[in-house]
Amino acid sequence: MAGLRLGPLLRYVDWETASTATVWIEADRPCTAEVRCADGASGSSRTFAVAGHHYALVVVTGLTPGSTTPYEVLLDDRTVWPPEQYPFPPSTISTPPIPDAADSGEGTGPGTVRVAFGSCRWAAPPADGHLPGRSDPVGPDALDTLAARLAADPDAVRPDVLLLLGDQIYADETSEATRRRLAARRDLDEPPGAEVADYDEYTCLYDESWRDPEVRWLLSTVPSCMIFDDHDVIDDWNTSAAWLAGIRATSWWNERIVSGLMSYWVYQHLGNLSPAELAADPLHTAVHATPDATEAVRHFAAGAAADPTRTSWSYRRIFGRVRVLMVDSRAARVLDEQQRSMLHPREEEWLRDAALDAPGSCDHLLIGTSLPWLLPPLVHDAEQWSAALCRGERGGPDGRWARVGEALRQRSDLEHWAAFPKSFERLTELIREVAEGPEAPATVCVLSGDVHHAYIAEPLASASAPGGTPAARVLQLTCSPVHNSIPAPLRAGFRFAWSRAGRLLGRLLARHGRIGPPSTRWERTDGPWFGNQLMTLTLSGRKAALSLVQARARKSGTVLELAFDRQLTDDTPPSFSQSTKR
C-alpha cells in the first residue's frame, strides 16, 4: 500500500488560462498519484524512480478561473492527503480571474498580485523538538511563523506566490539529527565529513525542510518558485576558477555536485516548469519511460556540472501583468579570470530577451537573483577590487597581489554581481534600458537574498525617461534570512559598509585596483534589518507596495511583527541617474 512520504507541494498555477496547476509529491513506492479537486478538476501521473525514491508532478486540469478549491491526493485510489484528523485548513488551489475578466483595481481586487519572497532557510528544528521560537538557536523560522498565522486565520490574505531565492537546504551545514543519519551510513571522519555526500543524503535535507507541519501545509496551498544558491550545493559555489580547480581535486566533489544537481532537478526545478515546458522537456519524458530513471537523471546532472551551457536553470513566470524572471546566478558562471561573467552568453541572452520582450505587456518586472545586484558600497568596491587584483591590475595575473585578491575573495565571500564587473555593468544597462524604454513598467525590482540582512537600495533619481514618459522605479529588494543567524561582528560590518566612512574606504580600494567609478550611483533608502524575515510585494495595476515582517519569540508564542510597510510608487517614480558619483 503506497504512502505519501513528502508533499504535496503546489508549484505552478497558470495565470493565463487559470485552469491548470501542478502538484509535486514523493511516495514511498511506485504508484499512480492523483489530485482531485472539490470543483471537479483533477489530474494523475505515474511516479518515476530516482535512487530508490518515487516522485510525481501531477498536472491538474479543469480548474475554475477565479476560484479557490480544496484538493486531496490519492495514491493508487487511496486518499493519503489530507491525513485523518488534520489540524490545518484544507489544502487549496486558487486561480485568478481569466485575463479578460481581470481589472487593475486596488486593494484585494482581481488585479492585485502578492509576491512573498526571502532566502536562506536553515530548516533544522530546535534540539529539544518543535518548541516556540525562543528555544531555537537561530530564532523563530519566518516561513513557519507565516504558515502558522495563515492557518490560524481563515480570513488572512495569502500570498499568490512564494519566491524562494536560494539556500532552501544547507548541504554543508547539517543539523544534529541529519548528522546522526549520515553517521549511520558512513564514517564522518572521512571527507566530506558531516556534509552530505550523495543523492540519498540530499533527500534527508528535503525531508527535514519540508516535513515541518506548518511549512508542509503552507507549501501545499501557496504556489512556489525556487532557485538555488551556494548552500544548496556548497558554500561559495563557483566563486572562481581557482576555487573550482581546488575542489575538483578532492575525492568527494564529483559525487556531491552531481547529486546536488540531481536532487535540485527533482525537488525544486521540476516544479518551476509550466505544463507546456514539462511536455517539451526531454528529461521529464525520459524519466517516465523507464522503471528506474536514476541513470537518466545522473547523466543529465553530470553533463550540467561539466558544461553549464548544456542546460538552463533560469525561467520565466507570468502573473497577470507581473513578469517574474528567476535567474541562475550560480551554475551559469564563466570563471576564466580574463572573461569572468556571472552568466554565460546564452544565459545572458535569455535574460535580455525575457526582460525586453513585448514592451508594454507588464506593469512590474521582477528579476529574482539569489545574489544582490546593489550591495553596500564598501562591499561592492571590495568585490571589484579583488576582481581587479585577480585579473592582474597590480603586478599581473600571477603576481603577489593576484594571490592576495584570490585569498580575500574566497575567505570573505566576495562573489556577488560586483565581483563580475562586466556582468554588473551589463545588468545595470539592461535594467536601465527596460526602465527608461518605451512603455516601461511602473517598477523594475531586483529580488535577492544571501547576505543575511534586509534592505532597500535604489539608483539615484532622474526626472523621466526620454520623451518625458515617467520612467520605472528601480529597486534592489534584499531579504535574508528566512531562518538563520548572523554573528554580531558581521552585523556591525554591514552597518559600517553602508556608512559614509565605509564608502570612503571602498573608494580607496577601488583606486588601488585602478577601477573607475561605477556607471550608476545608488543609496540605501531603508534598512538594514536583521532577523528572520520575509518581504511581500503587493502589486495592483501600476501601483506597488512593500512590507517586511520579522518572526519574533514572545511570551505568548512566536509572532510576525511588521517592520516596514510603504507604497513604492507615485505619479513620478524615479529612475537612474547618469551621474557617476556615488
C-alpha positions in Angstrom: 0.0 0.0 0.0 1.6 3.2 -1.2 2.1 6.1 1.3 2.9 9.8 1.0 6.5 10.4 2.0 6.7 14.1 1.3 4.4 16.8 -0.1 2.1 17.8 -1.6 3.7 21.0 -2.9 1.5 23.3 -5.0 4.1 24.5 -7.5 2.7 26.1 -10.7 -0.7 27.8 -11.2 -1.4 29.0 -14.7 -2.3 32.7 -14.8 -3.1 32.8 -18.5 -5.9 30.3 -18.7 -6.4 29.9 -14.9 -7.4 26.3 -15.5 -4.2 24.3 -14.8 -1.8 23.7 -11.9 0.9 21.3 -10.9 1.3 19.4 -7.6 4.5 17.6 -6.6 4.6 14.6 -4.3 7.1 11.9 -3.1 5.6 8.5 -2.4 7.2 5.5 -0.6 6.8 3.1 -3.6 5.8 3.0 -7.2 2.2 4.1 -7.7 -0.3 6.3 -9.5 -0.6 9.7 -7.9 -3.9 11.6 -8.4 -5.1 15.0 -7.4 -8.8 15.5 -7.1 -10.4 18.9 -6.5 -13.7 19.7 -5.0 -14.8 21.6 -8.2 -14.2 18.5 -10.3 -10.7 19.4 -11.6 -8.2 16.5 -11.5 -5.0 15.1 -12.8 -2.9 11.9 -12.4 0.6 10.7 -13.1 2.6 7.5 -12.6 5.5 8.0 -10.3 9.1 7.9 -11.6 12.0 6.5 -9.6 15.4 8.0 -8.8 17.8 6.2 -6.4 15.0 4.2 -4.8 12.8 7.2 -4.3 9.5 7.7 -6.1 8.1 11.1 -7.3 5.3 12.5 -9.3 4.5 16.0 -10.6 0.7 15.9 -11.3 -0.7 18.3 -13.9 -4.2 19.3 -12.7 -6.6 20.5 -15.4 -10.2 21.8 -15.5 -9.8 24.3 -12.7 -12.4 27.1 -12.4 -11.0 30.6 -13.1 -11.3 33.0 -10.1 -11.9 30.2 -7.6 -10.3 28.6 -4.5 -10.9 24.8 -4.4 -9.8 22.3 -1.8 -8.0 19.2 -3.1 -6.9 15.8 -2.0 -4.1 13.5 -3.0 -4.7 9.8 -3.8 -2.1 7.1 -4.3 -3.4 4.0 -6.1 -7.0 5.3 -5.4 -6.4 5.6 -1.7 -6.7 9.1 -0.1 -3.4 10.0 1.6 -3.8 13.8 1.9 -5.1 15.4 3.9 -4.4 12.9 6.7 -7.1 11.9 9.2 -7.7 14.5 11.9 -5.6 17.0 10.1 -5.2 20.1 12.3 -4.7 22.6 9.4 -7.2 24.1 7.0 -7.8 22.2 3.7 -5.1 22.4 1.1 -6.4 24.5 -1.8 -5.6 25.7 -5.3 -6.5 29.3 -6.0 -6.8 30.5 -9.6 -7.0 34.2 -10.8 -9.9 35.5 -12.9 -9.2 34.9 -16.5 -7.2 37.8 -18.0 -10.0 39.5 -20.0 -12.2 39.5 -16.8 -9.5 40.9 -14.6 -9.1 44.6 -13.8 -6.3 46.6 -12.4 -8.1 47.7 -9.3 -6.7 48.4 -5.9 -6.6 46.5 -2.6 -7.9 43.0 -2.9 -9.3 43.3 -6.4 -8.6 40.8 -9.1 -5.8 42.9 -10.5 -3.8 42.5 -7.3 -0.8 40.1 -7.1 1.0 39.4 -3.9 4.6 38.1 -4.1 6.3 37.0 -0.9 10.0 36.3 -1.0 13.1 35.5 1.0 16.1 33.2 1.1 18.4 31.3 3.4 16.3 28.8 5.4 18.2 26.5 7.7 15.4 24.1 8.3 16.7 22.2 11.4 14.2 22.2 14.3 15.4 23.2 17.8 17.5 20.5 19.5 14.7 19.7 22.0 11.9 19.4 19.4 9.3 21.6 17.8 9.1 24.3 20.5 8.4 28.0 20.5 10.9 30.2 18.7 12.8 31.2 21.8 14.1 27.5 22.0 15.6 27.8 18.5 19.3 28.6 18.5 18.8 30.8 15.4 15.5 32.3 16.4 12.0 31.6 15.1 11.5 30.5 11.5 9.8 33.2 9.5 8.3 30.8 7.0 7.0 28.5 9.8 5.6 31.5 11.6 3.8 32.8 8.4 2.3 29.4 7.9 1.0 29.2 11.5 -0.6 32.7 11.2 -2.3 31.9 7.9 -3.5 28.6 9.1 -5.0 30.1 12.3 -6.8 32.9 10.5 -9.0 31.8 7.5 -9.6 35.4 6.6 -5.9 36.3 6.4 -4.7 37.4 2.9 -2.4 34.8 1.5 0.5 35.4 -1.0 -0.3 34.5 -4.6 3.2 33.1 -4.9 6.2 32.4 -2.7 9.6 33.1 -4.3 12.4 31.1 -2.5 15.6 32.8 -3.6 18.2 30.2 -2.6 19.6 28.1 0.2 16.4 26.2 0.6 18.7 23.5 2.1 22.2 23.6 3.6 24.2 20.7 2.2 27.3 21.9 4.0 25.8 22.8 7.4 23.8 19.8 8.6 21.8 19.6 11.8 22.5 17.2 14.6 19.6 15.0 13.5 20.9 14.8 10.0 24.5 14.1 11.2 23.2 11.1 13.1 21.6 9.8 9.9 24.8 10.3 8.0 26.8 8.6 10.7 24.6 5.5 10.4 25.7 5.3 6.7 29.4 6.2 6.7 32.4 7.3 8.7 32.1 11.1 9.3 35.9 11.3 9.9 36.3 10.8 6.2 35.6 13.6 3.7 33.2 15.3 3.2 32.5 14.7 6.9 29.2 15.9 8.3 28.3 17.4 4.9 26.1 15.5 2.5 27.8 13.2 0.1 25.3 11.7 -2.3 21.7 11.7 -3.5 20.2 9.8 -0.7 21.8 12.1 1.8 20.3 15.1 -0.1 16.9 13.6 0.4 17.4 13.8 4.2 17.7 17.6 3.8 14.5 17.9 1.9 12.8 15.7 4.5 13.9 17.9 7.2 12.9 21.1 5.4 9.5 20.2 4.0 8.1 17.8 6.7 7.8 20.6 9.2 4.0 20.5 9.7 3.3 24.2 9.3 5.6 24.6 6.3 4.2 21.4 4.7 0.7 22.9 4.9 1.9 26.3 3.6 3.7 24.8 0.6 0.6 22.6 -0.2 -1.6 25.7 -0.6 0.6 28.6 -1.8 2.4 28.2 -5.2 6.2 28.4 -5.1 9.0 29.3 -7.4 12.6 28.3 -6.4 16.1 28.9 -7.5 19.3 27.6 -5.9 22.2 29.5 -4.2 25.5 28.2 -3.0 24.5 26.3 0.2 22.1 24.1 -1.9 25.4 22.6 -3.1 28.3 24.1 -1.0 29.3 27.5 0.5 30.7 29.9 -2.1 29.9 27.5 -5.0 31.7 28.6 -8.2 33.5 31.6 -6.6 36.4 31.5 -9.0 38.4 29.3 -11.3 41.0 28.7 -8.5 38.2 27.7 -6.2 36.8 25.2 -8.7 40.2 23.7 -9.5 40.8 23.2 -5.8 37.5 21.5 -5.1 37.6 19.3 -8.2 40.9 17.9 -6.9 39.1 16.4 -3.9 37.9 12.8 -3.9 34.2 13.6 -3.0 33.3 16.7 -5.1 32.1 14.9 -8.3 29.5 12.9 -6.4 28.5 16.0 -4.4 27.9 18.2 -7.4 26.2 15.6 -9.5 23.9 14.5 -6.6 23.2 18.2 -5.8 22.1 18.9 -9.3 20.1 15.6 -9.5 18.2 16.4 -6.3 17.7 20.1 -7.3 16.1 19.0 -10.6 13.8 16.5 -8.8 12.8 18.5 -5.7 12.9 22.1 -6.9 13.4 22.7 -10.7 10.8 20.3 -12.0 8.0 22.3 -10.2 9.2 25.6 -11.7 8.1 24.5 -15.1 4.8 25.0 -16.8 2.8 22.0 -18.2 3.9 23.1 -21.7 7.5 23.2 -20.6 7.2 19.8 -19.0 5.8 18.3 -22.2 8.8 19.7 -24.1 11.5 18.7 -21.6 13.4 15.6 -22.8 14.5 14.6 -19.3 10.9 14.7 -18.0 9.9 12.5 -20.8 12.8 10.1 -20.2 12.2 9.6 -16.5 8.7 8.4 -17.3 9.9 6.0 -20.0 11.9 3.7 -17.7 11.3 1.8 -14.4 14.4 3.4 -12.9 15.4 6.9 -14.0 18.5 7.2 -11.8 21.0 6.9 -14.7 19.0 9.3 -16.9 18.9 12.0 -14.2 22.6 11.3 -13.2 23.7 11.6 -16.9 21.9 15.0 -17.2 23.3 16.3 -13.9 26.9 15.2 -14.7 26.6 16.9 -18.1 25.3 20.1 -16.4 28.1 20.0 -13.9 30.8 19.5 -16.6 29.4 22.1 -19.0 27.0 24.8 -17.7 26.0 25.7 -21.2 24.3 22.3 -21.7 21.3 23.3 -19.6 19.5 26.3 -18.2 18.0 26.6 -14.7 16.6 30.1 -15.3 12.9 30.5 -16.1 10.1 33.0 -16.6 6.7 33.2 -14.9 3.7 35.4 -15.6 1.2 36.6 -13.0 -1.2 38.8 -14.9 0.7 41.9 -15.7 3.6 41.0 -13.4 6.6 39.3 -15.1 9.0 37.2 -12.9 12.4 36.2 -14.2 14.2 33.8 -12.0 17.9 33.9 -12.8 20.6 31.2 -12.2 23.5 33.2 -10.8 25.5 30.2 -9.6 25.8 27.3 -12.1 25.8 29.6 -15.2 29.1 31.4 -14.4 32.1 31.8 -16.6 35.1 31.6 -14.3 38.1 32.3 -16.6 39.8 35.2 -14.9 40.0 37.3 -18.0 36.5 36.6 -19.1 34.6 36.4 -15.8 30.9 36.6 -16.2 28.0 35.9 -13.8 26.1 34.4 -16.7 27.4 32.5 -19.7 26.5 34.2 -23.1 23.4 32.0 -23.8 22.0 32.6 -20.3 22.7 36.4 -20.6 20.9 36.5 -23.9 17.9 34.7 -22.4 17.7 37.3 -19.6 18.0 40.2 -22.0 15.3 38.8 -24.4 13.0 37.9 -21.5 13.4 41.4 -19.9 12.8 43.3 -23.1 10.1 41.1 -24.6 6.8 42.7 -25.6 7.2 46.3 -24.3 4.1 47.5 -22.5 2.9 43.9 -21.7 3.8 44.1 -18.0 3.3 46.7 -15.2 6.0 45.2 -13.0 9.2 43.4 -13.9 10.7 41.3 -11.0 14.2 39.8 -11.5 14.9 37.1 -9.0 18.6 36.5 -8.5 19.9 34.9 -5.3 22.7 37.5 -5.1 22.1 41.2 -4.7 22.8 43.5 -7.6 23.3 46.6 -5.5 25.3 45.9 -2.4 26.6 48.1 0.5 29.1 50.4 -1.2 32.1 49.1 0.7 31.3 45.5 -0.2 30.7 46.5 -3.8 34.1 48.2 -4.1 35.9 45.4 -2.2 34.5 42.8 -4.7 35.5 44.9 -7.7 39.0 45.5 -6.1 39.5 41.8 -5.5 38.4 41.0 -9.1 40.9 43.6 -10.4 43.8 42.2 -8.4 43.0 38.6 -9.6 43.0 39.6 -13.2 46.4 41.3 -12.8 45.8 45.0 -12.4 48.6 45.1 -9.8 51.6 43.0 -10.8 50.0 40.7 -13.4 47.7 37.7 -13.0 50.5 35.5 -11.4 51.8 38.2 -9.1 51.6 38.6 -5.3 48.6 41.0 -5.5 46.6 38.4 -7.5 47.2 35.8 -4.8 46.1 38.3 -2.2 42.9 39.1 -4.2 42.1 35.4 -4.6 42.6 34.7 -0.9 40.4 37.6 0.1 37.7 36.6 -2.4 37.4 33.1 -1.1 37.7 34.0 2.6 35.4 36.9 2.6 32.7 35.6 0.1 33.4 38.3 -2.4 31.5 36.8 -5.2 28.3 38.7 -5.9 27.4 40.6 -9.1 30.1 43.3 -8.3 32.8 40.6 -8.3 31.9 40.1 -12.0 32.4 43.7 -13.1 31.4 43.4 -16.7 28.3 41.4 -15.7 27.4 44.1 -13.2 27.6 46.8 -15.9 25.6 44.7 -18.4 22.8 44.0 -15.9 22.8 47.7 -14.9 22.4 48.7 -18.6 19.7 46.1 -19.2 17.7 47.4 -16.2 18.2 51.0 -17.4 17.0 50.0 -20.9 13.9 48.4 -19.5 13.2 51.2 -17.0 13.7 54.1 -19.5 12.5 52.4 -22.6 9.2 52.9 -24.4 6.1 51.7 -22.5 8.3 51.0 -19.4 6.8 49.1 -16.5 6.0 51.0 -13.3 8.7 49.2 -11.4 11.7 47.1 -12.0 12.6 45.2 -8.8 15.7 43.0 -8.3 14.8 40.5 -5.6 17.7 38.9 -3.8 18.8 37.3 -0.5 22.1 35.7 0.6 23.6 38.4 2.8 21.6 37.7 6.0 20.1 41.1 6.3 17.3 43.0 4.5 17.5 46.4 2.9 16.1 48.5 0.1 18.6 50.2 -2.3 17.8 52.5 -5.2 19.6 54.1 -8.1 19.5 57.9 -7.6 16.8 59.7 -9.4 16.5 61.4 -12.8 13.3 63.0 -13.8 11.9 60.8 -16.5 12.6 58.6 -19.4 13.3 60.0 -22.9 10.4 61.8 -24.4 9.0 62.8 -21.0 7.4 59.5 -20.2 7.7 58.7 -16.5 10.4 56.0 -16.0 10.1 52.9 -14.0 11.1 53.0 -10.4 14.1 50.7 -10.0 14.7 49.0 -6.6 17.0 46.4 -5.1 14.9 44.5 -2.6 17.1 42.2 -0.5 15.5 39.9 2.1 17.5 37.3 4.1 17.5 35.1 6.1 14.2 33.3 6.5 15.7 31.1 9.2 19.4 31.6 10.1 21.6 33.8 12.0 24.3 36.5 11.5 27.0 37.0 14.1 27.2 40.4 15.8 30.6 41.3 14.2 29.1 40.8 10.7 26.1 42.9 11.7 28.5 45.7 12.6 30.4 45.1 9.4 27.3 45.5 7.2 26.3 48.7 9.1 29.8 50.1 8.5 29.7 49.0 4.9 26.7 51.3 4.4 28.2 54.2 6.3 30.0 57.3 4.9 33.3 56.0 6.3 32.7 52.7 4.6 32.1 54.4 1.3 35.3 56.3 1.6 37.3 53.1 2.4 35.7 51.5 -0.6 36.8 54.2 -2.9 40.3 53.8 -1.6 40.2 50.2 -2.5 38.8 51.0 -5.9 41.7 53.4 -6.6 44.2 50.9 -5.6 42.7 48.4 -8.0 42.6 51.1 -10.8 38.9 50.9 -11.0 36.8 53.7 -12.4 33.6 54.8 -10.8 30.5 52.6 -11.5 28.1 53.6 -14.2 25.3 54.4 -11.8 25.1 55.6 -8.2 22.7 54.3 -5.5 21.7 54.7 -2.0 20.1 52.6 0.7 16.7 54.0 1.3 15.6 51.7 4.1 17.1 49.2 6.4 19.2 47.4 7.2 17.0 44.9 9.1 18.4 41.9 10.9 16.5 38.8 11.9 14.4 36.1 10.4 12.2 37.8 7.9 10.1 37.9 4.7 9.2 40.6 2.3 5.9 40.9 0.4 5.3 43.0 -2.7 1.6 43.9 -3.3 1.2 44.9 -7.0 -2.1 46.4 -8.2 -2.2 47.8 -11.6 0.8 50.1 -11.8 0.9 50.6 -8.1 3.3 48.8 -5.8 3.6 48.4 -2.0 6.2 46.6 0.1 6.0 45.1 3.5 8.6 43.3 5.7 7.7 41.1 8.6 10.1 39.6 11.2 9.5 36.4 13.3 9.8 37.2 17.0 9.6 35.0 20.1 7.3 36.5 22.7 5.9 35.1 25.9 2.6 34.3 24.1 4.5 32.4 21.4 6.1 33.2 18.1 4.6 36.1 16.1 5.2 38.0 12.9 5.9 41.7 13.6 5.6 44.4 10.9 8.9 46.1 10.4 8.2 48.0 7.2 5.1 48.8 5.1 5.1 51.5 2.4 3.9 52.4 -1.0 6.7 52.2 -3.6 5.1 54.1 -6.5 3.6 57.6 -7.1 3.0 59.7 -10.1 6.6 60.4 -10.8 8.7 57.3 -9.9 12.5 57.9 -10.0 14.9 56.1 -12.3 18.6 56.0 -13.0 21.0 59.0 -12.8 23.6 59.3 -15.4 26.0 60.7 -12.7 29.0 58.6 -11.8 29.4 60.0 -8.3 28.3 57.5 -5.7 
